[in-house]
Amino acid sequence: MSTLVPPPMTVIGAGDVAAETDRHRPELIEVVRAAYLVHDAGQSANPHSSFLRFPHQDRSRIISLPAYLGGEFEVAGNKWIASFPDNTQHGIPRASATLILNDCVTGYPFACMESSIVSATRTAASAVLGAQTLLGARRARRVGIVGTGLIAQHVCRFLRDLDWEIDGFRLFDLDPAAAGRFGAVMAEHTEAEIVVADTVEDAFTDCDLVVLATVAGEPHLHDPRLLAHNPVVLHLSLRDLAPEMILAAQNVTDDVDHAVRERTSLHLTEQRTGNRDFVDGTLGDLLRGRLRRDHGRPAVFSPFGLGVLDLAVGKWVHDRVVAAGRGRRESGFFTGVGV
């Protein structure tokens, strides 16, 4: 009878995570693509996220995202991610996160890593993969960005490192100074025209790609005429668009059952219409060729953010960090188990 040996536990901090993700964004797009295809093939388990809310802090929450991803990945785990918007008033990031990776033979955890970077990376990689698939090329004449925080930064870095051809950017944030700082950083890496927009509508006008990356808790964009020129909208913050805008578009998500819940714009639209017929399909459908972009309509990609994507990116980071001899190995982490 063979003896099972639990894998060693490795603790990986933000520095090592960032070092890998910053240098290999083109490869990470392919990691995320592979994860979507494995999930689409049914070789995954992705339960609904659990939301921990606080009765005395209605804007704050902590989310648990357990998942299993098979195929070439064969890993399980859980992301525990907190969103406390008021943090930014005190000079610290809104989001913090930890990712635990579990061995699928023994069930033992083998990695604990800082995961706000993993989370932002998989969100941005998913968004840019969706944009590329819907637009049909790594080309956007003008990109509008609504909300100039961490997620928008990561999206722009992916666009840059994947050599997208972009002539101009339109930036809008409720804090114009934040949009200005965002633009100044962008200007160091691009020759594209960068304009800080006076209104959120200006971030849609003449933009064939629009990135919504706010912390909005309810719809604030109601006019379908903003979509009259048929842009691709990356609805990353999930709650910006009123149902009338959703109904005016071809809608794509990453997983319908996950995205049409928790009062997302898709969920509010379901409540209004009584059905989900307005959801045309998933990114997996697009990647497999079962769904095609309707260029006569605007397209809205609303990815809920699947835990399997965190596992894919986290496992990729772990393997590279361990292979390079970095990270901190914790011997005897579990009582009675040596390594």
Secondary structure per residue as TSV (DSSP state, phi and psi in degrees):
chain	resnum	aa	ss	phi	psi
A	1	M	-	360.0	124.3
A	2	S	-	-72.9	152.8
A	3	T	-	-104.4	125.6
A	4	L	-	-79.5	137.0
A	5	V	-	-119.3	119.5
A	6	P	-	-61.3	145.0
A	7	P	-	-69.6	156.8
A	8	P	-	-68.0	151.1
A	9	M	E	-90.0	129.3
A	10	T	E	-119.8	128.8
A	11	V	E	-99.7	125.5
A	12	I	E	-122.8	118.5
A	13	G	-	-87.5	175.4
A	14	A	H	-60.1	-35.2
A	15	G	H	-61.4	-45.9
A	16	D	H	-69.6	-36.6
A	17	V	H	-62.9	-47.8
A	18	A	H	-64.4	-37.9
A	19	A	H	-59.7	-38.0
A	20	E	H	-78.3	-46.8
A	21	T	H	-69.0	-34.7
A	22	D	H	-67.3	-31.0
A	23	R	H	-91.3	-11.1
A	24	H	-	-134.8	41.3
A	25	R	H	-63.5	-40.6
A	26	P	H	-58.4	-39.1
A	27	E	H	-67.8	-35.4
A	28	L	H	-67.7	-31.3
A	29	I	H	-58.8	-41.3
A	30	E	H	-72.2	-32.5
A	31	V	H	-61.6	-45.7
A	32	V	H	-67.6	-40.1
A	33	R	H	-58.2	-46.5
A	34	A	H	-62.1	-39.0
A	35	A	H	-64.5	-41.8
A	36	Y	H	-61.2	-40.0
A	37	L	H	-70.7	-37.3
A	38	V	H	-64.7	-43.1
A	39	H	H	-63.7	-42.8
A	40	D	H	-62.0	-32.2
A	41	A	T	-79.2	-0.6
A	42	G	T	82.0	13.3
A	43	Q	-	-96.2	48.6
A	44	S	E	-155.9	164.1
A	45	A	E	-133.1	122.9
A	46	N	-	-137.0	79.4
A	47	P	-	-61.2	161.2
A	48	H	-	-59.0	142.9
A	49	S	-	-63.8	149.8
A	50	S	E	-106.7	132.7
A	51	F	E	-108.1	117.0
A	52	L	E	-94.2	116.5
A	53	R	E	-115.3	159.5
A	54	F	E	-116.5	128.1
A	55	P	T	-63.2	-23.1
A	56	H	T	-102.5	-0.1
A	57	Q	E	-140.6	84.8
A	58	D	E	-71.8	-13.7
A	59	R	E	-93.3	-9.9
A	60	S	E	-102.0	152.2
A	61	R	E	-162.6	158.8
A	62	I	E	-127.6	133.0
A	63	I	E	-116.0	137.2
A	64	S	E	-108.1	126.4
A	65	L	E	-123.2	87.2
A	66	P	E	-80.6	150.2
A	67	A	E	-166.1	162.1
A	68	Y	E	-131.2	135.7
A	69	L	E	-129.4	118.5
A	70	G	-	-92.2	-138.2
A	71	G	T	60.1	-134.1
A	72	E	T	-74.4	-8.5
A	73	F	T	-95.3	-52.0
A	74	E	-	47.6	69.0
A	75	V	E	-150.4	149.1
A	76	A	E	-123.0	169.3
A	77	G	E	166.7	-172.8
A	78	N	E	-150.1	133.1
A	79	K	E	-102.1	133.7
A	80	W	E	-119.4	102.9
A	81	I	E	-123.6	127.6
A	82	A	E	-103.6	140.5
A	83	S	E	-125.8	109.2
A	84	F	-	-123.8	88.5
A	85	P	G	-55.6	-30.9
A	86	D	G	-69.1	-12.0
A	87	N	G	-55.9	-36.0
A	88	T	G	-63.6	-24.1
A	89	Q	G	-71.7	-14.0
A	90	H	G	-113.3	12.6
A	91	G	T	80.8	16.7
A	92	I	S	-123.2	155.0
A	93	P	-	-62.0	151.0
A	94	R	S	-62.0	-42.3
A	95	A	E	-108.6	144.0
A	96	S	E	-138.0	149.3
A	97	A	E	-156.6	151.0
A	98	T	E	-129.2	139.8
A	99	L	E	-118.5	126.1
A	100	I	E	-105.3	129.1
A	101	L	E	-108.0	134.1
A	102	N	E	-114.8	139.2
A	103	D	-	-68.6	135.6
A	104	C	T	-86.8	-1.6
A	105	V	T	-94.9	-49.9
A	106	T	T	-99.6	-18.1
A	107	G	-	82.7	-7.7
A	108	Y	-	-71.4	140.2
A	109	P	E	-66.2	140.5
A	110	F	E	-121.8	-3.2
A	111	A	E	-152.1	141.3
A	112	C	E	-129.6	117.1
A	113	M	E	-134.1	151.6
A	114	E	E	-61.7	133.4
A	115	S	-	-127.5	3.4
A	116	S	H	-65.1	-33.5
A	117	I	H	-72.7	-41.9
A	118	V	H	-58.0	-45.6
A	119	S	H	-63.6	-46.9
A	120	A	H	-65.0	-36.6
A	121	T	H	-66.5	-47.5
A	122	R	H	-68.4	-32.6
A	123	T	H	-65.9	-46.7
A	124	A	H	-67.8	-41.4
A	125	A	H	-63.2	-42.6
A	126	S	H	-61.0	-43.9
A	127	A	H	-62.9	-46.8
A	128	V	H	-70.5	-35.4
A	129	L	H	-62.3	-42.4
A	130	G	H	-63.3	-43.1
A	131	A	H	-62.6	-45.5
A	132	Q	H	-61.9	-40.4
A	133	T	H	-69.2	-40.8
A	134	L	H	-75.7	-35.7
A	135	L	H	-82.3	-24.8
A	136	G	S	85.6	3.9
A	137	A	S	-167.9	163.9
A	138	R	S	-89.5	66.5
A	139	R	E	-150.9	127.8
A	140	A	E	-143.5	122.8
A	141	R	E	-60.5	-45.4
A	142	R	E	-144.2	139.7
A	143	V	E	-117.2	124.9
A	144	G	E	-98.2	137.1
A	145	I	E	-126.0	122.5
A	146	V	E	-113.1	110.7
A	147	G	-	97.0	106.9
A	148	T	-	-108.4	48.2
A	149	G	S	-96.6	-155.1
A	150	L	H	-60.6	-44.7
A	151	I	H	-63.8	-44.0
A	152	A	H	-61.1	-38.1
A	153	Q	H	-59.6	-45.3
A	154	H	H	-67.3	-38.8
A	155	V	H	-59.1	-46.0
A	156	C	H	-64.8	-34.6
A	157	R	H	-67.2	-38.2
A	158	F	H	-65.3	-44.4
A	159	L	H	-57.7	-42.2
A	160	R	H	-66.0	-49.9
A	161	D	H	-76.2	-15.4
A	162	L	T	-95.8	10.3
A	163	D	T	59.1	42.3
A	164	W	-	-64.4	142.6
A	165	E	E	-91.0	111.5
A	166	I	E	-134.6	128.0
A	167	D	E	-86.6	-29.6
A	168	G	E	-162.4	159.0
A	169	F	E	-126.0	144.1
A	170	R	E	-120.7	119.6
A	171	L	E	-111.6	130.4
A	172	F	E	-132.0	135.2
A	173	D	-	-145.7	147.9
A	174	L	S	-59.4	-23.5
A	175	D	S	-104.7	97.9
A	176	P	H	-57.6	-31.7
A	177	A	H	-64.7	-37.8
A	178	A	H	-64.7	-40.7
A	179	A	H	-63.5	-38.3
A	180	G	H	-64.1	-42.8
A	181	R	H	-65.7	-40.0
A	182	F	H	-59.6	-46.6
A	183	G	H	-63.6	-37.4
A	184	A	H	-64.3	-39.2
A	185	V	H	-67.4	-42.1
A	186	M	H	-60.8	-38.5
A	187	A	H	-62.8	-20.5
A	188	E	T	-73.6	-14.6
A	189	H	T	-125.5	1.7
A	190	T	-	-146.2	151.3
A	191	E	-	-98.6	2.8
A	192	A	S	-66.0	151.0
A	193	E	E	-67.7	132.9
A	194	I	E	-122.9	122.4
A	195	V	E	-127.5	130.3
A	196	V	E	-83.2	117.1
A	197	A	-	-77.7	144.8
A	198	D	S	-77.7	-31.0
A	199	T	S	-132.7	159.8
A	200	V	G	-64.4	-31.0
A	201	E	G	-61.7	-33.4
A	202	D	G	-66.2	-21.4
A	203	A	G	-79.8	-7.8
A	204	F	T	-100.5	-35.5
A	205	T	T	-58.6	124.2
A	206	D	T	61.4	17.4
A	207	C	-	-101.6	124.8
A	208	D	S	-89.7	-7.5
A	209	L	E	-135.6	127.0
A	210	V	E	-124.7	130.2
A	211	V	E	-110.3	117.2
A	212	L	E	-101.4	110.7
A	213	A	-	-136.4	60.3
A	214	T	-	-102.8	-174.1
A	215	V	-	-114.2	26.4
A	216	A	-	-61.9	136.1
A	217	G	S	-98.0	-9.2
A	218	E	S	-153.5	160.6
A	219	P	-	-60.1	137.8
A	220	H	-	-128.7	-0.6
A	221	L	B	-117.1	117.8
A	222	H	-	-121.3	-16.2
A	223	D	-	-94.5	109.1
A	224	P	G	-60.8	-17.5
A	225	R	G	-63.8	-19.6
A	226	L	G	-62.2	-21.6
A	227	L	G	-104.1	10.5
A	228	A	T	-62.3	-24.2
A	229	H	T	-93.1	11.6
A	230	N	-	60.7	53.0
A	231	P	-	-78.1	169.8
A	232	V	E	-95.3	125.5
A	233	V	E	-113.1	123.1
A	234	L	E	-93.3	100.4
A	235	H	E	-91.4	69.3
A	236	L	T	-73.2	-28.8
A	237	S	T	-89.1	-6.0
A	238	L	S	72.2	-15.9
A	239	R	S	-127.3	16.4
A	240	D	S	-82.2	-31.9
A	241	L	B	-97.6	130.8
A	242	A	-	-72.1	157.3
A	243	P	H	-53.4	-34.9
A	244	E	H	-63.9	-27.4
A	245	M	H	-78.8	-39.2
A	246	I	H	-59.4	-43.1
A	247	L	T	-69.9	-16.9
A	248	A	T	-86.7	-2.9
A	249	A	S	-123.3	163.7
A	250	Q	E	-81.8	121.2
A	251	N	E	-108.0	129.3
A	252	V	E	-127.8	139.9
A	253	T	E	-133.8	-173.6
A	254	D	S	-95.2	-32.2
A	255	D	-	-156.3	116.6
A	256	V	H	-61.6	-45.8
A	257	D	H	-62.7	-32.3
A	258	H	H	-77.2	-38.2
A	259	A	H	-80.1	-26.8
A	260	V	S	-95.4	67.5
A	261	R	-	-165.4	175.7
A	262	E	T	54.9	35.0
A	263	R	T	57.2	34.3
A	264	T	-	-69.1	169.5
A	265	S	H	-59.5	-37.7
A	266	L	H	-65.0	-39.6
A	267	H	H	-65.1	-44.1
A	268	L	H	-62.6	-35.0
A	269	T	H	-69.3	-39.5
A	270	E	H	-60.9	-42.0
A	271	Q	H	-63.5	-34.1
A	272	R	H	-74.4	-42.3
A	273	T	H	-91.8	-23.3
A	274	G	S	81.8	8.8
A	275	N	S	-154.4	178.6
A	276	R	-	-116.0	20.8
A	277	D	T	-62.7	-21.2
A	278	F	T	-75.2	-13.3
A	279	V	E	-86.5	115.4
A	280	D	E	-81.6	-25.1
A	281	G	E	161.3	-166.9
A	282	T	E	-115.3	168.4
A	283	L	H	-63.2	-34.4
A	284	G	H	-58.7	-39.7
A	285	D	H	-61.1	-41.8
A	286	L	H	-64.8	-45.1
A	287	L	H	-66.0	-33.0
A	288	R	H	-84.5	-8.2
A	289	G	T	83.6	9.5
A	290	R	S	-79.0	-16.7
A	291	L	S	-134.3	142.4
A	292	R	-	-125.5	150.5
A	293	R	-	-66.0	132.9
A	294	D	-	-92.9	101.9
A	295	H	T	-72.9	-7.0
A	296	G	T	-87.9	3.6
A	297	R	S	-135.8	155.4
A	298	P	-	-66.2	153.0
A	299	A	E	-118.9	131.9
A	300	V	E	-118.5	120.4
A	301	F	E	-102.8	115.6
A	302	S	E	-117.8	82.8
A	303	P	-	-81.4	123.0
A	304	F	-	-69.2	-26.4
A	305	G	-	94.8	91.3
A	306	L	-	-87.2	140.6
A	307	G	H	-60.4	-28.4
A	308	V	H	-62.3	-28.7
A	309	L	H	-70.8	-38.2
A	310	D	H	-62.2	-40.8
A	311	L	H	-62.8	-44.3
A	312	A	H	-61.2	-49.1
A	313	V	H	-68.9	-42.1
A	314	G	H	-62.7	-43.7
A	315	K	H	-63.6	-41.0
A	316	W	H	-60.4	-45.4
A	317	V	H	-62.9	-47.7
A	318	H	H	-55.9	-48.5
A	319	D	H	-62.2	-38.4
A	320	R	H	-72.0	-40.6
A	321	V	H	-65.1	-45.8
A	322	V	H	-65.0	-41.4
A	323	A	H	-61.6	-29.5
A	324	A	T	-88.7	1.4
A	325	G	T	75.8	22.1
A	326	R	-	-106.1	-175.9
A	327	G	S	82.0	169.5
A	328	R	E	-116.0	114.8
A	329	R	E	-83.8	129.5
A	330	E	E	-105.4	97.5
A	331	S	T	-73.0	140.5
A	332	G	T	64.1	31.0
A	333	F	-	-61.4	-36.9
A	334	F	S	-99.4	134.4
A	335	T	T	-55.4	126.2
A	336	G	T	80.2	5.6
A	337	V	-	-124.3	117.2
A	338	G	-	-99.6	160.5
A	339	V	-	-132.2	360.0
